[in-house]
Each structure stands twice: as structure tokens, then as C-alpha cells.
């Protein structure tokens, strides 16, 4: 076999070329970063980030929305695979001054009426359980087991057909410190739950007792804990993390 020998010149040229490419890439990235920093910002209520970035997030939302289908289900698992120790993804809106004995779910209808719904009312609906891979924007995921009522069953039980003709649902904690907005197709997905159990037992306080949202087609920032109010709108409701620069749609 003929051996190939590299000249000293070629040996020298290779790292020089690699370093040059690296420096060009770094310089390009810095130029783009500086350009973004000098772009016009959107409103503080939308996170105060560069409009070019917000536009990119909006394009992502349009792509996700266009491919969304209620027949595409998140993968589920047997209960034996559910973790025993479930991580808590945030505690905003979970103040210690909460009085569970006075809790009621306030459901605001489009005609201005507000229904005050108890847990006994909710538990009259068929119970659904599911184990899925809960995904957090912090980069972790866990197979977790939840129980509650399908949001779609809740809608039909309380005759909310007019409300679900709108584009969005807004949810808030009782203290209004945490709030999310969710597109109607996602919240009407068959796996979306108004959840009152975790691992076969009532929700712990730090997981949103007495009622939280579980929505497998979204990241954890949309799974609002301790629901106090639900309302409906054709305009995007306020969203805690979208106001801090995150993706409003938050689908995966």
C-alpha cells in the first residue's frame, strides 16, 4: 500500500483554516446578536423582546397550529412507569395564604354570567386517568400519572358551546399571580384534563390542589396549577411567560 505523507505546509494549513472558519462563525454570530439588540422592541406586556424574535415565535406558532390535530395523541404509559416523586415546575400563584375551604372555580361565560363550581360538581363528570411524559422548558421530563375530567367533557356538561366557538381560553390562579392563555383546539384536545389527582391521590398543595390543568400537547408552563378562574376570548389572553419573552403557543 502506498503511504500518504503530508507536508509541513499542509499540516500547518489545516488548523489555520479551522481557526479561521471558527472566527468567521463567531464574528457572524456577534453581528447578528448586536443587530437583534438594536431592533425595535415589542410591548413590555409581550416580554419587551426584539420584534424580529417575536415574529419568529409567531411563525413557529402558525406552523404548529397548522399541523395540530386532535387525533394526534401524546404517547401514554402504564402506571407502573410513573414516577413516585413528581417535580414541581414553579410556584408562582401558589401563596401560603390560600384557604382551600373557600375555593370555587369561577367560570366566566360570554354573556357575562359567572358560574361558581365546586369540586363536587366537577367530580360528577366521568373520571379520566393518563400517564404521559410531562415536559418542562427547563429541559427535564418525567412520566407522571394524573386523574381528572376531560376539559371537553366539562365544556359539554356546562353547555359552553358558544364559548368554545371563540379562539382562546384564559386561566388564572385565585390570587391572579399566575395566568395562561391557550388556543381553543389545544385545550379541547381529548387528553386535556381538569385534574384533581396525582398518583391516584388528591393533588398535593404544591402541585395545584384542589384543581389544575394538565395539557400533554404543551410544555409545563401552560399546565396552570390551582385554577381559580376560566374565561374565553377571541383575543389572546394575558400569559405570564409570554410576557417574559417566551413562546405564547408553547407546544411540542
PyMOL commands that set and color helices and strands:
alter all, ss='L'
color gray80, all
select helices_A, chain A and resi 8-37+44-46+51-67+79-81+100-102+119-122+151-157+163-165+184-187+205-207+220-222+242-244
alter helices_A, ss='H'
color red, helices_A
select strands_A, chain A and resi 105-108+114-117+128-135+141-150+168-173+179-183+193-198+201-202+212-214+227-233
alter strands_A, ss='S'
color yellow, strands_A
deselect
rebuild
show_as cartoon
